[in-house]
Amino acid sequence: MSADSDIQGTVLASLTEHGDPGGPPVVFVHGSMDRQAAFARTIRHVPFVRAITYDRRGYAKSSGVPGPFTIESNVSDLFEIIDRVGGKVHAVGHSFGGVTVLAAAEKRPEVFWSVAVYESPMSWEPWWPASTGGAAAVARRDDPESAAEVFLKRFIGEERWSRLPESTKAKRRAEGRALVEELSDLRRRPAYLVDRITIPVISAVGTRAGEHVKAAAKLLAEKCSPVPMVEIEGAWHNAPASSPEQFAELVVKPLVKLGP
Protein backbone atom coordinates (compact mmCIF):
# COMPACT_ATOMS: atom_id res chain seq x y z
CA MET A 1 0.00 0.00 0.00
CA SER A 2 1.48 3.34 -0.99
CA ALA A 3 1.55 6.35 1.30
CA ASP A 4 -0.74 9.31 0.54
CA SER A 5 -0.80 12.86 1.78
CA ASP A 6 -2.80 12.15 4.94
CA ILE A 7 -0.39 9.53 6.30
CA GLN A 8 2.99 11.12 5.63
CA GLY A 9 4.91 11.45 8.88
CA THR A 10 3.18 8.52 10.59
CA VAL A 11 3.86 4.80 10.79
CA LEU A 12 1.03 4.33 8.30
CA ALA A 13 3.45 5.50 5.61
CA SER A 14 5.44 2.29 6.13
CA LEU A 15 2.43 -0.07 5.99
CA THR A 16 3.02 -2.97 3.58
CA GLU A 17 0.76 -5.88 2.65
CA HIS A 18 1.80 -9.36 1.53
CA GLY A 19 0.10 -12.62 0.62
CA ASP A 20 -3.58 -13.17 -0.11
CA PRO A 21 -5.67 -9.96 0.03
CA GLY A 22 -8.71 -12.11 0.84
CA GLY A 23 -7.00 -14.17 3.53
CA PRO A 24 -7.28 -13.76 7.30
CA PRO A 25 -5.60 -10.45 8.24
CA VAL A 26 -2.50 -10.79 10.43
CA VAL A 27 -0.63 -7.72 11.65
CA PHE A 28 3.04 -8.35 12.52
CA VAL A 29 4.71 -6.03 15.07
CA HIS A 30 8.50 -6.07 15.36
CA GLY A 31 10.73 -5.65 18.38
CA SER A 32 13.29 -3.07 19.51
CA MET A 33 16.05 -2.11 17.04
CA ASP A 34 14.30 -4.20 14.40
CA ARG A 35 12.04 -3.53 11.43
CA GLN A 36 9.15 -5.06 9.50
CA ALA A 37 11.54 -6.97 7.22
CA ALA A 38 12.28 -9.29 10.17
CA PHE A 39 9.05 -11.13 9.34
CA ALA A 40 9.69 -11.53 5.60
CA ARG A 41 10.89 -15.13 5.78
CA THR A 42 8.04 -16.22 8.05
CA ILE A 43 5.44 -14.59 5.80
CA ARG A 44 6.65 -16.62 2.80
CA HIS A 45 5.52 -19.77 4.65
CA VAL A 46 1.95 -18.49 5.15
CA PRO A 47 0.96 -17.17 1.69
CA PHE A 48 -2.74 -17.78 2.47
CA VAL A 49 -2.90 -14.94 5.03
CA ARG A 50 -3.23 -11.22 4.42
CA ALA A 51 0.00 -10.23 6.15
CA ILE A 52 0.36 -6.61 7.24
CA THR A 53 3.72 -5.24 8.36
CA TYR A 54 4.97 -1.79 9.31
CA ASP A 55 7.98 -0.11 10.89
CA ARG A 56 7.33 1.07 14.43
CA ARG A 57 7.98 4.72 15.22
CA GLY A 58 11.68 5.56 15.40
CA TYR A 59 12.78 2.67 13.16
CA ALA A 60 13.56 2.21 9.45
CA LYS A 61 10.87 3.86 7.26
CA SER A 62 9.30 5.31 10.42
CA SER A 63 12.59 6.77 11.69
CA GLY A 64 11.24 10.26 11.07
CA VAL A 65 8.12 9.77 13.17
CA PRO A 66 8.66 11.86 16.32
CA GLY A 67 8.37 10.67 19.89
CA PRO A 68 7.28 10.02 22.47
CA PHE A 69 8.58 6.48 22.11
CA THR A 70 6.41 4.86 24.73
CA ILE A 71 4.19 1.82 25.04
CA GLU A 72 1.15 4.09 24.81
CA SER A 73 2.33 5.73 21.58
CA ASN A 74 3.13 2.35 20.04
CA VAL A 75 -0.32 1.05 20.99
CA SER A 76 -1.88 4.11 19.38
CA ASP A 77 0.13 3.47 16.21
CA LEU A 78 -1.03 -0.15 16.12
CA PHE A 79 -4.65 0.94 16.37
CA GLU A 80 -4.09 3.30 13.43
CA ILE A 81 -2.74 0.38 11.41
CA ILE A 82 -5.70 -1.84 12.37
CA ASP A 83 -8.21 0.90 11.62
CA ARG A 84 -6.58 1.40 8.23
CA VAL A 85 -6.76 -2.33 7.49
CA GLY A 86 -10.42 -2.42 8.53
CA GLY A 87 -12.21 -5.06 10.62
CA LYS A 88 -10.86 -7.43 13.23
CA VAL A 89 -7.34 -8.83 12.92
CA HIS A 90 -4.98 -11.40 14.29
CA ALA A 91 -1.68 -9.95 15.56
CA VAL A 92 1.81 -11.32 16.05
CA GLY A 93 4.26 -9.46 18.28
CA HIS A 94 7.97 -10.18 18.59
CA SER A 95 9.75 -9.07 21.79
CA PHE A 96 8.74 -5.42 22.48
CA GLY A 97 6.23 -5.85 19.66
CA GLY A 98 4.57 -8.48 21.83
CA VAL A 99 4.23 -5.96 24.65
CA THR A 100 2.59 -3.56 22.19
CA VAL A 101 0.16 -6.22 20.99
CA LEU A 102 -0.83 -7.34 24.49
CA ALA A 103 -1.27 -3.79 25.76
CA ALA A 104 -3.48 -3.07 22.75
CA ALA A 105 -5.47 -6.26 23.29
CA GLU A 106 -6.17 -5.27 26.89
CA LYS A 107 -7.34 -1.82 25.78
CA ARG A 108 -9.45 -2.75 22.73
CA PRO A 109 -10.07 -6.52 22.65
CA GLU A 110 -12.92 -6.07 20.17
CA VAL A 111 -10.50 -5.38 17.28
CA PHE A 112 -8.61 -8.69 17.66
CA TRP A 113 -9.53 -12.27 16.82
CA SER A 114 -6.41 -13.54 18.60
CA VAL A 115 -2.79 -12.60 19.27
CA ALA A 116 0.54 -14.39 19.43
CA VAL A 117 3.67 -13.18 21.16
CA TYR A 118 7.22 -14.47 20.95
CA GLU A 119 9.63 -13.86 23.83
CA SER A 120 7.80 -10.78 25.03
CA PRO A 121 9.63 -9.19 28.00
CA MET A 122 8.12 -8.38 31.39
CA SER A 123 10.83 -5.93 32.38
CA TRP A 124 8.62 -4.31 35.04
CA GLU A 125 8.58 -7.48 37.13
CA PRO A 126 10.94 -7.55 40.16
CA TRP A 127 12.22 -10.98 39.07
CA TRP A 128 13.28 -9.73 35.63
CA PRO A 129 17.13 -9.69 35.66
CA ALA A 130 19.20 -6.52 35.39
CA SER A 131 21.74 -8.21 33.12
CA THR A 132 19.73 -8.26 29.89
CA GLY A 133 20.58 -6.48 26.65
CA GLY A 134 17.68 -4.13 27.27
CA ALA A 135 18.98 -3.24 30.72
CA ALA A 136 22.43 -2.53 29.26
CA ALA A 137 20.87 -0.17 26.73
CA VAL A 138 18.77 1.64 29.36
CA ALA A 139 21.90 2.12 31.48
CA ARG A 140 23.27 4.21 28.58
CA ARG A 141 20.10 6.23 28.02
CA ASP A 142 22.07 9.49 28.28
CA ASP A 143 23.96 8.40 25.15
CA PRO A 144 21.30 6.82 22.90
CA GLU A 145 23.66 6.18 19.98
CA SER A 146 26.00 4.21 22.22
CA ALA A 147 23.01 2.37 23.70
CA ALA A 148 21.87 1.32 20.23
CA GLU A 149 25.33 0.01 19.38
CA VAL A 150 25.64 -1.92 22.64
CA PHE A 151 22.18 -3.42 22.18
CA LEU A 152 22.79 -4.55 18.62
CA LYS A 153 26.22 -5.97 19.39
CA ARG A 154 24.61 -7.99 22.16
CA PHE A 155 22.18 -9.61 19.71
CA ILE A 156 24.05 -9.83 16.41
CA GLY A 157 27.59 -10.10 17.73
CA GLU A 158 30.68 -7.91 17.49
CA GLU A 159 31.87 -9.51 14.25
CA ARG A 160 28.63 -8.98 12.36
CA TRP A 161 28.42 -5.40 13.62
CA SER A 162 31.97 -4.71 12.41
CA ARG A 163 31.03 -5.86 8.90
CA LEU A 164 28.15 -3.39 8.57
CA PRO A 165 28.77 -0.37 6.31
CA GLU A 166 29.43 2.84 8.21
CA SER A 167 26.26 4.36 6.74
CA THR A 168 24.21 1.48 8.16
CA LYS A 169 25.88 1.80 11.55
CA ALA A 170 25.01 5.49 11.61
CA LYS A 171 21.35 4.77 10.81
CA ARG A 172 21.14 2.12 13.51
CA ARG A 173 22.80 4.37 16.10
CA ALA A 174 20.27 7.07 15.22
CA GLU A 175 17.50 4.67 16.31
CA GLY A 176 18.92 4.71 19.83
CA ARG A 177 16.52 7.33 21.11
CA ALA A 178 13.51 5.15 20.29
CA LEU A 179 15.27 2.18 21.87
CA VAL A 180 16.14 3.75 25.22
CA GLU A 181 12.81 5.55 25.61
CA GLU A 182 10.62 2.53 24.89
CA LEU A 183 12.73 0.19 27.03
CA SER A 184 12.81 2.72 29.89
CA ASP A 185 9.03 3.01 29.71
CA LEU A 186 8.83 -0.78 29.85
CA ARG A 187 10.48 -0.70 33.27
CA ARG A 188 8.29 1.99 34.87
CA ARG A 189 5.01 0.11 35.26
CA PRO A 190 3.18 -2.98 33.95
CA ALA A 191 2.37 -2.52 30.27
CA TYR A 192 -0.74 -4.64 30.71
CA LEU A 193 -2.34 -6.91 33.29
CA VAL A 194 -2.55 -10.56 32.26
CA ASP A 195 -5.83 -11.00 34.12
CA ARG A 196 -7.42 -8.41 31.83
CA ILE A 197 -6.46 -10.10 28.56
CA THR A 198 -9.73 -11.61 27.34
CA ILE A 199 -8.85 -12.78 23.82
CA PRO A 200 -6.99 -16.00 22.91
CA VAL A 201 -3.20 -15.71 23.17
CA ILE A 202 -0.48 -17.95 21.81
CA SER A 203 2.66 -17.54 23.89
CA ALA A 204 5.86 -18.79 22.27
CA VAL A 205 9.51 -19.03 23.19
CA GLY A 206 12.69 -20.52 21.75
CA THR A 207 14.45 -23.32 23.60
CA ARG A 208 17.63 -21.21 23.63
CA ALA A 209 15.94 -18.42 25.62
CA GLY A 210 16.96 -17.50 29.13
CA GLU A 211 14.97 -18.83 32.06
CA HIS A 212 13.40 -15.43 32.75
CA VAL A 213 12.13 -15.24 29.17
CA LYS A 214 10.66 -18.73 29.46
CA ALA A 215 9.05 -17.82 32.79
CA ALA A 216 7.31 -14.83 31.19
CA ALA A 217 6.09 -16.94 28.27
CA LYS A 218 4.82 -19.64 30.62
CA LEU A 219 2.97 -17.09 32.75
CA LEU A 220 1.22 -15.69 29.68
CA ALA A 221 0.29 -19.16 28.49
CA GLU A 222 -1.13 -20.18 31.86
CA LYS A 223 -3.18 -17.00 32.27
CA CYS A 224 -4.28 -16.13 28.73
CA SER A 225 -3.91 -19.05 26.36
CA PRO A 226 -6.25 -21.83 25.25
CA VAL A 227 -3.15 -23.87 24.34
CA PRO A 228 0.09 -24.71 26.21
CA MET A 229 3.17 -22.55 25.80
CA VAL A 230 4.79 -23.13 22.42
CA GLU A 231 8.50 -23.96 22.36
CA ILE A 232 10.45 -23.69 19.11
CA GLU A 233 13.30 -26.18 19.21
CA GLY A 234 16.73 -24.63 18.74
CA ALA A 235 15.33 -21.14 18.14
CA TRP A 236 17.02 -17.92 19.19
CA HIS A 237 15.39 -14.60 20.00
CA ASN A 238 15.19 -13.73 16.30
CA ALA A 239 13.12 -16.80 15.42
CA PRO A 240 10.84 -15.07 12.86
CA ALA A 241 13.95 -14.56 10.72
CA SER A 242 16.19 -17.47 11.78
CA SER A 243 13.56 -20.21 12.18
CA PRO A 244 10.83 -18.97 9.82
CA GLU A 245 9.30 -22.31 8.84
CA GLN A 246 8.95 -23.39 12.46
CA PHE A 247 7.64 -19.97 13.46
CA ALA A 248 5.01 -20.10 10.74
CA GLU A 249 4.02 -23.68 11.56
CA LEU A 250 3.92 -23.39 15.35
CA VAL A 251 2.82 -19.79 15.85
CA VAL A 252 1.15 -18.17 12.84
CA LYS A 253 -0.88 -21.11 11.53
CA PRO A 254 -2.36 -22.02 14.93
CA LEU A 255 -3.05 -18.31 15.51
CA VAL A 256 -5.35 -17.91 12.50
CA LYS A 257 -7.23 -21.05 13.50
CA LEU A 258 -8.38 -19.15 16.58
CA GLY A 259 -10.37 -16.80 14.37
CA PRO A 260 -13.78 -17.13 12.73
Beta strands, then each sheet from edge to edge (+ up, - down):
strand 1: 16-19
strand 2: 25-29
strand 3: 50-53
strand 4: 89-94
strand 5: 112-118
strand 6: 201-206
strand 7: 230-232
sheet 1: 1+ 3- 2- 4- 5- 6- 7-
end
